[in-house]
Amino acid sequence: MAAAIAAICTIFFITLITVLADLVPPLKDWLKAVFTHHWIGKGVLSIGLFVFLYLLLKKTLPQPSESRLASMIRLLSWFAVLGTLVLFGFFLYETFGNNNII
């Protein structure tokens, strides 16, 4: 269960930082400056967040029941789908919604 919760939080983080980095150029510039490329930065931060949350939650959460674990995996699946749709929609808007195409 700790891994599912950590993954949900990481999906939320990746979605948020991806959108913010496109809307706030200093954030993207910081990621590039620290990690040599903004995608590398997002990856390193995401891995760090996942590992940190997993280790923290693994020690603090009780052992879940099988049904609770199945519910968390379903919720994780929905977060993955939602994060994908948010990013897809955002990049569609960035590409076509700003009248950038002539």
N, C-alpha and C positions, 0 to 999 in steps of 0.2 A: 504494500500500500504506500510505503514511503516513496518508492520509485514512481508510482503513478502520480502522486501529488507533486513531487519534484518535477516531473515531466510536464504536468499541466502548467505549473508556474513558469517553467522554461519556455514553453510554447507562447504563453502570454508575453513574456519578456522579449522573445525574438520578434514577435509581431509588433510590439510597441516600439522597440528600438529601430526596427526596419523602417517603419513609417516616420518616426521622429527624425531619423538620420536624413531622410529625404526632405523633410520640412524645415529642419534646423541645420543649416550648413556647418556651424561651428561643431556640432556633435559629430558629423561625418568627418570633419577635418581632424578632430581629436582622435577618433578611431584610427584614421589613417596615420596620424603622427605617432601614436603609441604602438600600433600593431602592424604597421606598414601597408595595410589595406583594410578598408572598413568591414569587408566580409570576414576577414581573419579576426578582427576585433570582436565582431558579433559572435563568432564561433567560440573564441577563447572565453569571453564573458559568459556565454551560455553554458559551456561545459563547467566552468567554475561555479556558476549558480546551481546547476543540477547536482553536482557532487556535494557542494555545501549543504543544500537542502536535504538531499538524500541521507547524508550522514547524520544531520541534526534530527530529522524525522525518524530515522531508523532507531535512534536511541530513545526517543520520547514517545512514540506512538505504541499502543499495545498491538499485539498480534491480531490482525483482522480476521473476521469470519470469511468463509469462502464466498458467501453472497455479497458481503460488503466489498470484497476485493473485485468481484465481477462488476459491481456497480461503478467502482472507481475506474475500471478499465473502459467501461462504456462511456463514462464522463470524459476520460482521456481521449477517446476516439472522437467525441463531439468537439472537444477543444481543438484537436488537430484539424478537423474539417472546418471549423469556424475560423481558425487562424489562417488557413489556406484561402478561404473565401475573402477574408478581410484584405489580405495581401493582394490577391488577384484583383479585387475590386479597386483597391487603392492604385495599383499600377495601371489598370485600365483607365481610371480617371486621370492619372498623371499623363498617360499617353494620348487619350482622346478627349478628355474633358476640358483641358486647358486651351483648346484650339491651337495646339502646337503643330498640327499636321496641315500642310498646305498642298 
